[in-house]
Structure formats: C-alpha cells, structure tokens
Amino acid sequence: MRAIVFLTALLLTIGVVQATEQCINCHKSLTPGIVADYERSVMAEKGVGCLDCHGELPGHDDPSVVTHYGNRITPVPSPKYCERCHAQQVREFMNSKHAWTALIGPFKPWYNDLVNQGKLKAGEAPTEKIMRENNPYGDLRSRVTPLYPASGMMDRLGLREELDGYGNILYCLECHGSAVIVDDEGKIVKGWPNNGVGRLNPDGVPGSCASCHTRHKFSIEEARAPETCGQCHLGPDHPQMEIYEESKHGNIFFSLEDKSFLKEEDLTPENTPAPTCAICHMSGFNGVPTTHDVGERLYWELQPKISTPQWYPANLVAIGQYSPDEAKAQENRKNMMQVCQGCHSPRWVKMYFDEFDRVVEDYNKVAKSAKALLYKIYEEGLADDSNSLDEFPEFMWYYIWHHDGRRWRMGASMMGPDWAHWNGIVDTLMDKYGRLQAWYDTQLKIKKLEAMVEAAKTQQVSETAQTPEKSQPKATPFVGLPVALAAMVWIALLVKRRK
C-alpha cells in the first residue's frame, strides 16, 4: 500500500515538474520577468510548480478554469488555492477585514441589496454567477453615496451617467479589490488585472494573497517591508505610510543599511533593530503568535465617523450586522502591548496607549458635535440631505471624519505628531469645522436679511394700497427702499465673503 502511495506521489510530482518546465519554456519569451521571479523564489526552491498554484482544484467549482495547452488552469487563483499549503494563514486572512474590504468599501451598497433581496446570505461572498447576473460595475455607476464621494457632484453637474467614474477598476478597486467576471468559456471580461486585497474572485472566495506576497516571487521579506503596506495605506484619508516615515520607528528603519532581518524566519527583539508595519501588526514577536488577521492587535476602529472598539465578525461588517466587541478589543490591546514591550518598558507602553486613548476620545467629541451641526442644518432647511455630497456643509463633514479626523487619530496611534496635530486636530477644527460653523452663521444672517427684505416689500405694498394715488406726495420716496437696497448689498457681500 505504501509503495502504491509513494509511486502515485512520485508520478504526480513528475507530472507537475514536466508541466512547470512546459510553462517556463513558453513564458520565458512571453513574460520573462515572471519566470525570473519564480526561479528566484522559495516556491521554486521547494519544488512548488506552476500547476500547484494555478492548476484546477478537484471538486472546486471555479468558472475561471480554462484548458491551456493541455492543462486545466486558472489565471486568478483565489486564497482557496493557497489554502492547500497555507491553511492557517488563509483561515486567519478570511477572518480579517482585508479579505472582505471590497464589500466593506466600494461594493457595499450592491452587496447589501443582494442580501436584502435574498440572493445572498449575510456574510456570504458573491459567486461569479451572482456577479454576472447582478452587474456590480453598473451598480457603481448608478449610485450617489459617500462611498464614492465624487458621485454627489457628478450627479449635481449631470455628469454621473457620462463618466465611467467609479465603474473603473483603477480607482478604489485597485486596493479594495475588483469583481472578476468571466464569460461562458471562462475568459475574463471585467475586473482584471487586479490584486486588490479584497478581490471578489470567480470561485466565490474573496481576497488576494498576491496583494502582499506579490507574484511570482511570493517573498516574505517583501511582504514584511513597510512599502508593501504603503501601496494602499497612504494618502489624505489613511496616511499610515507617511505617518510611519515620520515616526521614530520609520526613522530608524529607513536609516538602516542592512535590512536583512526582514528575511529572518523568527523575528525577535534581539535581531530586530526597527519594527515595521508587519512586525507590529502581524509577525510573531516577543511571544505574540503570527497572524494574518491585521486587526488582531487593534483596540480601536479608527476609520469610521465615530471610533468604537473593533467590529466583529469581519464578514458581516459590510451589511452592518456587527458589533463593537469590547472584550475582544481588550485582548487585542493586550497583544499589541506585549509586542511593544519587546523594545519598551511596560510603563512606557501603558502611558503611550493612555495618551492615545484620550486623543480618540477627543476626536469622538468633536465628530459628534460636527455631526449634530450638520443635522441641525438639515432640520432648518439650509441644506438638502437627498444628495449627501453636493453641498458645502456635507463636504466639510466628509473631510472632518474621512480625512482630517482619521489623520488626527492615526497620527497619534503611530507616533506621527505632525499628522496628529497640523494635519489632524488643527485641520479638523480650524479649517473644516471652522468653515462649517462660519457657513452656518452666514446662512442665519442671510435668512435674517431676506426676512427684512420681504418685510420691507410687504410694507411697501401695504402703504401703497392704503394711500389714494392722487394724495401721494410726488417728491416723497418710499421709506423702505433704502433699507431693502442696503440689505440686498449686505447679502451680496456676505455671499462673496463665503465664497
């Protein structure tokens, strides 16, 4: 029996090797860079062949599998294909928001509709059949929602249906992940190329391991480098990369000539001269086990309008069937503090997180106040909430929570004082909230002046009706006219100042 098993395994190995040689011989001329990366990879060193990753999985329905020079392969391996060798990593990844971020972000309204219509179960990823029958890209173009912030002005200007806009995968979907759709023959017709971390794959398994372990090198060293995280975690709304560069951690890392410690199988405080994003959030370090759930060591949710403890479970975040889990968040904080204590004293770590928590609480108070002002503006009829992103107060509220407020919180979380202060609390309060409050005050003055003008007009009509035409003094001007003219000039100046 053992002999049969051995011979079967040997024949399969020979088949994979022969197929890999066939692939390499062809792709050396077609895609030499891919072949070179593969030949330098640990995968090649360990004898992992092309079909081990791209070959059809027995018993797994994947509409993207096609016959390619005698082999059944897919060009879009989902995490399900990686699971054969990396079961624990895939399980952790599927528990993270990374795997579901296309549905938490750009495709959230579309996904919610499918669940509400009973076409999908809550927390279930869409299959290719669902995606083909319910076009997610057409849905993106049809929506006016803060998830696609420019859609509000597109709609107001009459450009929403003219522009490809958010139906194009080179915007949000580049990082969040596209929906990969194939035709009846398995040919990809939309959503490719894309390595977004929450990509919706044709086999119904979300995510892309290649977002961090880029193909075909699949380097752990590369995945541990800050630049890998920085491909998505940067910019005005979540500038973790820029914050890291400013921080003492980043300062030390980028000053190092020797970064070979990123190759280490086991990272320890003794062999790690500077932490990276992965070391703090994912790597096994100082007794805390490795995880591919990037939220596993976080207490706060820093991206929403109001910060709460971490949301769980990740696959239900997209439809709002989640809840802040205080106990789990406390456990996360404990793990992060243990990581920090590999290099810092317990007292240092505790005092830092105490300060950070106070920053988040300050932000929450400001955000709640700004949100209340926005709803007051709606209630008083000064803005219309039917299009949530086409008027000045809505722009200011969006920037308060989605840009400046995130920089305020995130800068404090990662030792980026310039981001926490100038790009954070100052821009939130002095710029966005300050302008929102000034706009509101101006609108109240304008309403008061408009009321004065209307009162003056009413007075003129009343006096004209009560005074016989023959007895009206010809040289006596209408007493309300100068007041009305002055009020109109004042309104014009206020509007000009507001602009």
Buried (B, 14 or more C-beta within 10 A) or exposed (E): EEEEEEEEEEEEEEBBEEBBEBBBEEBEEEEEEBBEBBBEBEBBEEEBBBBBBBBBBEEBEBBBBBEEEEBBBBBBBBBBBBBEEBEEBBEBBBBBBBBBBBBBBBBBBBBBEBBEEEEBEBBBBBBBEBBBEBBBBEBBBBBBBBBBBBBBBBBBEEEBEEBEBBBBBEBBBBBBBBBBBBEEEBEBEBBBEBBBBBBBBBBBBBBBBBBBBBBBBBBBBBBBBBEBBBBBBBEEBBBBBBBBBBBEBBEEBEEEEEBEBBEBEEBEBEEBBBBBBBBBBBBBBBEBEBBBBBBBBBBBBBBBBBBBBBBBBBBBBBBEEBEBBEEBBEBBBEBBBBBBBBBBEEEEBBEBBEEBBEBBEBBBEBBEEBBEBBEEBBEEEBBEEEBBBBBBBBBBBBBBBBBBBBBBBBBBBBBBEEBBBEBBBBBBBEBBBBBBBEBBEBBEEBBEBEEBBEBBEEBBEEEEEEEEEEEEEEEEEEEBEEBBEBBBEBBEEBEEEBE
